[in-house]
Amino acid sequence: MGKIEEARVRKSQKKKIRLLFRSILLFIMFSALIFALVSNFNKDKAVIGVSDVAPNFVLHQMNGKEETLELSGLEGKGVMLNFWATYCKPCEEEMPYMESLYPEYSEKGVEIVAVSVDATKLVIDRFIDKYELSFPVLHDNNGQVMDAYNIGPLPTTFFINSEGKVVEKIEGALTLNRLESYLQQIQPDE
């Protein structure tokens, strides 16, 4: 092999090494981009769980009241935050329990707040009238609060203590006894 041939082989090897180096670098950069995208997507879909601070929100209150309710305005109280819909039979079954306990527990510093994810106010108003609901019923018509809390099945209920931290998260309907025991857990100390 002559000097010219050796130079060609070395040049060819250098090209292969540069190509390999560039390919590895490109792969690392592509992997970092994918990781960043997946991390961002998952951060937006964070699950709110026990011991997390409940995300604040402001929603329009139904029950014939033309006002809004802000979760942070309930600081110092225990809050039962219930996500429901009129088409949800288990939701409908637990509403009378919530109404029966509301007068007693509102005096003890516990607020029951029901967030409807129904599309129209008319069906919510009819439901409120049917069950004569006196606790705050809010309308999440664009799903912003439902998304913030990453709600899956209905009903889903968060029990939040007076410091604004989630004490319990329950998916599915609650019996009267279970509901009352959770309300006792979030009752502020006197």
Secondary structure, DSSP 4 states (H G I P E B T S, - for coil): --HHHHHHHHHHHHHHHHHHHHHHHHHHHHHHHHHHHHHHHHHHTPPP-TTSBPPP-EEEE-TT---EEEGGGGTTSEEEEEEE-TT-HHHHHHHHHHHHHHHHHHHTTEEEEEEE--S-HHHHHHHHHHHT--S-EEE-TT-HHHHHTT--SSSEEEEE-TTSBEEEEEES---HHHHHHHHHHHPPP-
